[in-house]
Every structure is written in structure tokens, then in C-alpha cells.
């Protein structure tokens, strides 16, 4: 398991307690000490950089700011007198301010979760017909139906047990996907009966695929029923719906874009 920044800071400090060390050697030594698997060593951050390597570099950067280690020459560092004192006194004192990149990612995720909750609250109170049109718009934005204006449409009435919409699976309309959309309150779960009713409606349409979307969630029996039926039925609950709306800019828009930059440690290494 890839360690967090705090234990890595102490490990990086111990790595150089006997003298100057190269950052690449420190990364390899620590990967062995933590017994990382090949997959863990190759694991990437969302930015595409090495996850473990990045954490070691952030630990080193934080220790430099704390005055516990110092850069000596390109790609090398060593412990300072203050760093040795810290190790001799109490290694737990090595704290610092952690991983800025990960801190910002945590903040971003919190903002994302809050936005998803706001979107879902809005969707739960819109007109039922608008909700069904919203679903068709989302699926078209996801790539279903191609560019034809009539590739997706609302065909049912809100509140019935039939089919609420249909969309072409491909640009030529060779296959179609039927949709059931339930605008439920958060505490009102979709039941196994709802799934069976949708299954019956799909049979009447001689359809082989369906998407059941709700603003709430699916009961365990509803999920099991969907798995047991011969027809392929994809379930999308409120959380997944809000994630998709956020991803495909349905009911939201980009307010501002921030770019986070940091020193490219590898650039300065031999």
C-alpha cells in the first residue's frame, strides 16, 4: 500500500541521515522498504505522474521548507543539523504542511460533492416532463443517438409504469434503448416491483435494453431483480445521475479554471 505523506517524511529524513543521497535512489529504497508491488510502483495520479514518486518528492520538498534537509547538488539532498536533532529527539515531530497537491484535490472533491448535491436537489423539484427531457439531453450529450434531432424523445407519461423515453443507441438507429425515469424523493427507493414493471414494458416493445434512472436510489431487491432478468437493464441512481450531469455539463457550467503548478524536480535532475 502506498504510504501517505506524513510517514514518508520521516522515512525520507531517515534515508539521508548518513549523508547525501540522490532522490531517485531514495525513491527506490523507500519503495523496497514499504514493499510496494509493481502495480503500486507504477500507479499514476490523475495528472499522469507517478503517485509514489510524487509523494516522496512532496515529502522531500516539505522537509526542505522545514529546514530538516537541504538540496546539495542537482537531484541530491542531505540532512541538516536541525534534521539530525529532530531524529534524535522525536521523529514524530516531523509534520510540516503535507501534500499541497492532495490537499487541493480533497478541496476540489468536496466542492464537487456539494455541487452534485445541489444539482440533485434542483432535479428533484423540476417539472416531471422537464426531467424526462433532461435525461434525453444527457444521454445525447454522452454520445447516444448521433446528431439527428429525432434520435431521442420522450414518449411516456410521468407516473405510469411504462416507458418514458427512447433513444437510438447508434447514429443510424439500428438499435434503440428505452428509458424509465423516476423523479423520486431522496428517501423513496425504487422497488423490485418498479423494475418488474419496466421489464414488462420492455417486453411489450420487444426491446432488449433499458436504462432505469432515478433521483433517489435502488433497493437491494430492485438491484437483484435487475440482475436476474434476461433483458439488460442499467440502473442509474441519484448519485450517478448527478455525477454524469456534472461530467457532461448538464445543468451546470464552468465558472472558473485554476491551474496548479509546482516545481518539476525531475527537470533539475541529471
C-alpha positions in Angstrom: 0.0 0.0 0.0 1.4 3.4 -1.0 2.1 5.4 2.3 0.7 8.9 3.0 2.9 11.9 3.1 3.4 12.0 6.9 5.1 8.6 7.4 7.0 9.3 4.2 8.5 12.5 5.6 10.1 10.5 8.4 11.2 7.8 6.0 12.8 10.4 3.7 14.6 12.0 6.6 16.0 8.7 7.8 17.1 7.9 4.2 19.6 10.7 4.3 20.7 10.6 7.9 24.1 9.0 6.9 24.9 11.5 4.2 24.0 12.9 0.8 21.5 10.8 -1.3 20.1 11.0 -4.7 16.3 11.5 -4.9 15.9 8.6 -7.4 17.8 6.3 -5.1 15.7 7.4 -2.2 12.5 6.6 -4.2 13.8 3.1 -5.0 15.0 2.5 -1.4 11.7 3.6 0.1 9.7 1.5 -2.4 11.6 -1.5 -1.3 11.2 -0.6 2.4 7.4 -0.3 2.0 7.4 -3.5 -0.1 5.4 -1.9 -2.8 4.1 -4.1 -5.6 4.9 -3.5 -9.3 1.4 -2.1 -9.8 1.8 0.3 -6.8 5.2 1.5 -8.1 3.6 2.2 -11.5 0.3 3.7 -10.1 -0.4 7.2 -11.5 -2.0 10.3 -10.2 -4.9 11.8 -12.2 -2.3 14.2 -13.7 -0.4 11.2 -15.1 2.6 11.5 -12.8 3.8 8.6 -10.7 1.8 8.5 -7.4 4.6 7.1 -5.1 7.3 9.2 -6.7 5.2 12.3 -6.3 4.6 11.7 -2.7 8.3 11.1 -2.0 9.1 14.4 -3.8 6.5 16.2 -1.8 7.8 14.8 1.4 11.3 16.0 0.4 10.0 19.4 -0.6 8.2 19.8 2.7 11.3 18.7 4.7 13.4 21.3 2.8 10.8 24.0 3.8 11.0 22.8 7.4 14.8 23.2 7.3 15.3 19.5 8.1 17.1 18.6 4.8 18.8 20.7 2.2 19.4 20.3 -1.5 23.1 19.9 -2.3 23.5 19.5 -6.0 21.2 18.6 -8.8 18.9 15.8 -7.8 20.7 15.3 -4.4 19.9 16.2 -0.8 21.2 15.6 2.7 20.0 16.0 6.3 20.7 19.2 8.1 22.0 19.6 11.7 18.4 20.5 12.7 17.1 17.4 11.0 19.5 15.2 13.0 18.3 16.9 16.2 14.7 16.1 15.2 15.6 12.4 14.6 17.5 12.2 17.9 14.7 13.9 19.9 11.5 12.6 18.4 10.7 11.5 14.9 7.1 12.3 15.4 7.9 16.0 15.3 8.3 15.7 11.5 4.9 17.0 10.5 5.0 20.1 8.2 2.2 21.1 5.9 1.7 17.8 4.0 1.0 17.4 0.3 -0.4 20.6 -1.3 -1.4 18.7 -4.4 -3.5 16.2 -2.4 -4.9 18.9 -0.1 -6.2 20.8 -3.2 -7.6 17.6 -4.6 -9.5 17.0 -1.4 -10.9 20.5 -1.5 -11.9 20.0 -5.2 -13.7 16.8 -4.3 -15.6 18.5 -1.5 -16.7 21.2 -3.9 -17.7 18.6 -6.5 -19.8 16.7 -3.9 -21.5 19.8 -2.8 -22.3 20.8 -6.4 -23.7 17.3 -7.1 -26.0 17.6 -4.1 -27.2 21.0 -5.3 -27.8 19.7 -8.8 -29.8 16.7 -7.5 -31.9 18.9 -5.3 -32.8 21.0 -8.3 -33.6 17.9 -10.4 -36.0 16.6 -7.7 -38.2 19.6 -7.9 -38.4 20.3 -11.6 -41.4 19.5 -13.7 -41.7 15.8 -14.4 -41.8 16.4 -18.2 -38.7 18.6 -17.9 -37.0 15.8 -16.0 -37.6 13.3 -18.8 -36.3 15.8 -21.4 -33.3 16.4 -19.2 -32.5 12.7 -19.3 -32.7 12.6 -23.1 -30.4 15.6 -23.3 -27.9 14.0 -21.0 -27.8 10.7 -23.0 -27.4 12.6 -26.3 -24.5 14.6 -24.7 -23.0 11.2 -23.7 -22.9 10.2 -27.4 -26.1 8.2 -27.8 -28.2 8.9 -30.9 -25.7 10.7 -33.0 -26.6 14.2 -34.3 -30.2 13.6 -35.6 -32.7 15.8 -33.9 -35.2 12.9 -33.5 -32.7 10.4 -32.2 -34.1 10.7 -28.7 -37.6 11.6 -27.5 -39.9 11.5 -24.5 -42.8 9.0 -25.2 -44.4 8.3 -21.9 -46.3 10.0 -19.1 -44.8 10.7 -15.7 -46.0 8.3 -13.0 -47.0 5.4 -15.2 -45.3 2.0 -15.3 -44.4 2.2 -18.9 -41.6 3.7 -20.9 -40.8 7.4 -20.5 -38.3 7.8 -23.4 -36.3 6.2 -26.1 -33.0 7.0 -27.7 -31.0 5.5 -30.6 -28.0 3.6 -29.4 -26.1 4.4 -32.6 -26.2 7.2 -35.2 -28.0 5.0 -37.7 -30.8 4.0 -35.3 -30.1 0.3 -35.8 -30.8 -0.4 -32.1 -32.8 1.6 -29.5 -32.6 1.9 -25.7 -35.8 2.5 -23.8 -35.8 4.7 -20.6 -37.7 4.8 -17.4 -37.2 8.0 -15.3 -38.4 8.2 -11.7 -38.2 11.6 -10.1 -38.3 10.3 -6.5 -37.6 12.0 -3.2 -34.3 11.0 -1.6 -35.9 8.6 0.9 -38.2 6.9 -1.7 -36.2 4.0 -3.1 -37.1 2.2 -6.4 -38.5 -1.2 -5.6 -38.2 -4.6 -7.3 -41.8 -4.1 -8.4 -40.8 -0.9 -10.3 -38.1 -3.0 -12.1 -40.5 -5.7 -13.0 -43.0 -3.2 -14.4 -40.2 -1.7 -16.5 -39.2 -5.2 -17.6 -42.8 -5.8 -18.7 -42.9 -2.6 -20.7 -39.6 -3.5 -22.4 -41.1 -6.9 -23.4 -44.1 -5.1 -25.0 -41.7 -3.0 -27.0 -39.7 -6.1 -27.9 -36.7 -4.3 -26.5 -33.5 -5.9 -25.3 -32.0 -2.9 -23.5 -33.2 -0.4 -21.0 -32.0 2.3 -18.7 -33.8 3.0 -15.4 -32.9 6.4 -13.9 -33.9 7.7 -10.6 -33.1 10.7 -8.4 -33.2 8.5 -5.3 -31.7 5.0 -5.1 -32.5 1.4 -5.7 -33.4 -1.1 -3.0 -31.3 -4.2 -2.8 -34.1 -6.3 -4.1 -34.5 -4.0 -7.1 -30.8 -4.4 -7.9 -31.1 -8.2 -7.6 -34.2 -8.2 -9.8 -32.4 -6.3 -12.5 -29.6 -8.7 -12.4 -31.9 -11.7 -12.6 -33.9 -10.6 -15.6 -32.9 -11.7 -19.1 -33.1 -8.2 -20.5 -30.1 -5.9 -20.0 -31.3 -3.1 -17.6 -28.8 -0.5 -16.5 -29.6 1.2 -13.2 -28.6 4.9 -12.6 -29.3 6.2 -9.1 -29.3 9.8 -8.0 -25.6 9.9 -7.1 -24.6 8.5 -10.5 -27.0 10.8 -12.3 -25.5 13.9 -10.6 -22.0 12.7 -11.5 -23.0 12.3 -15.1 -24.7 15.7 -15.2 -21.6 17.3 -13.8 -19.3 15.5 -16.2 -21.3 16.4 -19.3 -22.2 19.9 -18.2 -25.9 19.4 -17.9 -27.5 21.9 -15.5 -24.0 23.4 -14.7 -21.3 25.3 -16.3 -17.6 26.1 -15.8 -17.3 29.2 -13.7 -13.5 29.4 -13.5 -10.5 27.3 -14.3 -7.5 27.2 -12.0 -4.1 25.7 -13.0 -1.9 24.3 -10.2 1.8 24.3 -11.0 4.8 23.0 -9.0 8.5 22.7 -9.4 9.4 19.9 -11.8 12.0 18.1 -9.7 12.9 15.6 -12.5 13.8 18.5 -14.8 16.6 19.5 -12.5 18.0 16.0 -12.1 20.9 14.6 -14.1 
